[in-house]
Amino acid sequence: MLKKEDDFIENLNTVRRINTSFVIASATIKTARNGKDYLEFSLTDKTGEIIARMFPNRDAQEIFENINQKSIYHVTGNVDEFPRNSQNFSIKIDSFQALDEDDYHLDDFIRTCNKDPEELIREIKTTVGDMENPYLKDLLQAFFCDPGFTQEFSTAPSAKIYHHNYQGGLLEHTVEVLEICKTACQIFPQLDKDLLYTGAILHDVGKLKAYDYDLLSIDISNEGKMLDHLFISADMVKEKINSMDMDMPDNLQMQLLHLILSHHGEVRNGWGSPVDPKTPEAVALHHADNLDAKVKGLLQKMKG
């Protein structure tokens, strides 16, 4: 059965009754102020994500143990504002039931980028083709001339929750950051554009290993939890340089790795960078990445 248009998460913006289906992306047991346990869910469909809560009259642990997370369930309940009058909508669940494959259309639940991935990849390859620095050009071509890498890069998400958290999100985010960097180079022509563009294209490449994902869900991989995507990205770029035996100048290699490791901004922010941005290109990349992530995240939240 197809979901009705007003039952998609992006349209759950009024207090009302619902009787529809979602992916239970995650479920946890929490304790209310009155000491009773309740269930909190992250529900998803192709349009977004919403928090739901269930306050059962029976043992919450028993219900939790029978939930098959990352599966599709029929949900009955109420859409409400939480906190009250906040315009932040969530669902209070009365009941839910697992669905068989014949009971839903998978396309209602697969979250994907709405931009053409071939066009986005073409933007990257055109940018690489126009570069003058032979070392950076060769490095990027070594990545994107590999069909397997390009396919994986085109389908990977950019995050689990905050922004571009859907199939193709990594590619979309990368090209958006690249476009912001191109504008920065028009304003500040003193910037090393080839270096900055290379940093923009490769800054999140480690997310290919930092996330486990399928058609319905995104999780942080064990490698992502242990190492973080900044380190993984820098390590992947360093490994590629070494494998090519291209004799890239040490200073150029250091500057590129610095861009990747510092793109979450100053260490004191606590956003994961092990080093502060110390070059104009690193500062530009950090702000381009942060601008795209914050604006996209807010737009997704408003839409959802």
N, C-alpha and C positions, 0 to 999 in steps of 0.2 A: 504494500500500500504506500503510495506517495504521500509525503508530508504536505499539509496544506500550507499555502504561502504565509499566512499569519502565524503559523506555529514554528517557523524558523527562529532561531535565537535572536537574529538581528531585529526581529519584529516583536519581541517580548518586552514591550515598553509601556504596558498599561497593566493595572491590577485586574486580573481576570482568571477564569478557570481554564486549565489546559488538560488535554487528553491526547498525547502525541508521543513520539519516539525520539530518543537521544542515545548517543554513545555515553556510557558511564566511563569516562576517561580515567577517573580515580575516585576512591572512596576512603574515608578515614572515620574513626570513632573519636568523638570529642565529648567533653563533659560540660554541661550547662551550669549556670550559677546555682541552680537548685540541687546540684549533685547528681542529676540524672544524665545518663549517656544518650547521645544522639548521633546521627550519621550526617556527615557533610560530603557532598559529591561535587565533582567537576563534570558537568555535562557538556557535550559538544555536538554540533552538526556542521554542515559545510559552511555555515555563515558565521560561526563564532563559538564562544564558550560562555557558560553561565554557572554560577554557584547554586547549589540546591541543598536543602536540609530536610531531614526526616526525623521526627520525634516519635519513635515507636512506643506502643504500649507494652511490647514484649522485649525480650533481651536483644539489645542492639548488637552484641557480639555475635549472636546466632545469625542474625540477618546479614551482618558483614561477611561472615565466613562463607555464605552461600552466594555472594556476588561474584560474577565473572567479569572483572574489570576489563576495559577495552572492548566490551561487547555492546550490542544494541538492545535497549530495553524500551518497553512501552511504559510511559510515566503518566500518572494521574495526580493532579494537585492544583496549586494556585500560584500564579505569578504575583509577587508582592514587592513592595519597596523595603529595603533593609539597609540602613536604618530608615525609619519612617520619614516621608517627605524629602528623601535624599536624591531621588531620580536614579538610584542604584537598585536595579531589579534583580531579584533572585527567585527561586522556586521553593515553595514548601510542598514536599512530596507526601501524598497520602498513601500511594501504593505504586509498585513497579513490577514488571514481569518481563523475563527474557523472551526475545523474539527468535523465531526460526528464520533461516535465510529467505524463505518464501514469503515472509511477512513484511519485508521492507525492500526499498530500492537503495542499493549501496551508494549511488551517486548523491543521495540526499545528505551523506555524512562525510564524504571525502573532501577535505579542506585543501584547496589548491590556489596558487597564484592566478589572478585573472588577467595577467599580461602574457603575451606570446613568448615562450621561452626561447624560440629560435631567433626572435628579434632581439632579445636581451643578450644572447650569446653573440649575435652579430655585432652588437654595440661594443662588447669587450674585444672581439677579434679585430674590428676596425680600429679601435684605440691602440691595440698592440701593433697593428700594421703601420700606424703612423708614427711610432716611436723612433727616436734617433739613437738612443743608447743601446748598443748591440748586446750588452750583457743582460739588461733587463728585458729586452725584446726576446732574446733567445730563451730566457727563463720562462716567461709567460707562454711562449709558443710550446715549450716542452710540456707545460700543463695542459693547455687547451687544444693542442693537436692530438691529444690522446682521447679517442672517442669514449672510452670507458670513464675516464675522469670527467669529461664534459657532461656525459649523461648523468653521472652521480651528482655533479655540481648543480645541474639543472633541476633536480628533483628534491634536493635536501632542504629541510627547514632551517630557519635562522635562529629559532628559539623555541623553548617549550611553552612559554607563557607570554612574554612581554611584547614582542613585536615580530611580525613576519613569521608567525608560528604556524606554518602550513607548508605543504609540498611546493617547492619552487621559491620559498621565502628567502633562502640564502642567495639565490641568483638575483632576485628582485632587489633585495637590500644592497647587494654588492654594486649593482648598476646604479642605484639611486645615490649611494655614497660616491661613486665615480662621477656622476653628473654634478653633484655638489662640489667636488674637488675641481672639476673643470671650470666651474664658475669662480671658485676661489683663485684659480690661476689667471683668469681674466682680470680680476681685481688686483691681484698681487703677481705681476709677471716675473718677479724675481724668484718665485718658487721654482724648484726643479720639478717640472711637470711630469717627466718620465718616472722619476722616483716616487712622486706622490701618487700617480695613477697606478703604479705597480703595487704600492702599499694598499691602495683602495681595493684593488682586485683580489689581493691575497690576504687581506687582514683577517678574514674569518674562515680561511680555507680549512682550518682545523675542526670546524663544526661538522665536516664530513665524518670525523671519528668521534666527536663529542656527543653525538645524539644517536639513539636507536629509534627508528621510526618505521611505521608501516602505513597502510591506507587510512587507519583510524586513530592512530595515537603517536605521540612524540614523548620520549623519555631521555633523560641524560644518561649516557652510557657510563659504564664503570670507569673507562679511560677519561671521560669528560669530568667525572666527579673527582678523580684522583689528581688530574693534571691541569684541567681547565683549557678552554679552546685557545687562549692566547699562547700558552706554551706549545700546545700541539701544532698550531699554525706556524710558529717560528721554527719548530723542529721539522715540519714537512718541507718548508722552504729551504732550510739549511741542508736537508737530506737531498733535495732535488738539485741544488747547486753542486753538492759534492759528487752526485752521480753523473753529472754532465761533464765534469772535469773541464769547466769553462775558464778557469783561472780568473774569476771575477775579482777585481781589486778588493782588498780587505776592507777599505774604508766604505766602499759602496755597499758591500755585503752587510757591514755593521749598521749603516744607516737604514737599510731596508728592514733588518731584523728589529732595529730600535722602533721603527714605525709600528710594526706588528705588536711588539711587547708593550708599547705605551699607549695604544689607541683607546684604552678606557680612561685615559686622563691621569691626573695626579694620584700618586699612591695614597695620599691622605683621604681621598674620596672613598676609598674602600671598594672600588668597582672592579678590582682584579689586576690592574696594571702593576707589574713588579718594579717599574721605573717610571719617573715623570717624563712627559714629552719634553725633549731638550732641543729640538730643531724646529724651524718654521714649518717644515713639511709634516712633522709629527704632530704639532699643534693643530695644523689644518685638518689632518686626518681625524684626530680625536673629535674635533668639533663637527666635522661632516658626519661621522659615525653617530655621534650623540644626537645631532639634530634629526637625522633620519629615523633613528630608533625611537626617540621621544615623540616626535610628531606622528609617526606611524602607529605607535602604541596607543596614543590618545585617540587617534581616528578610529582604530579598531575598537577601543573601549566605548566610544560614543556610538559606533555602529551597532555594537553588540548590546 
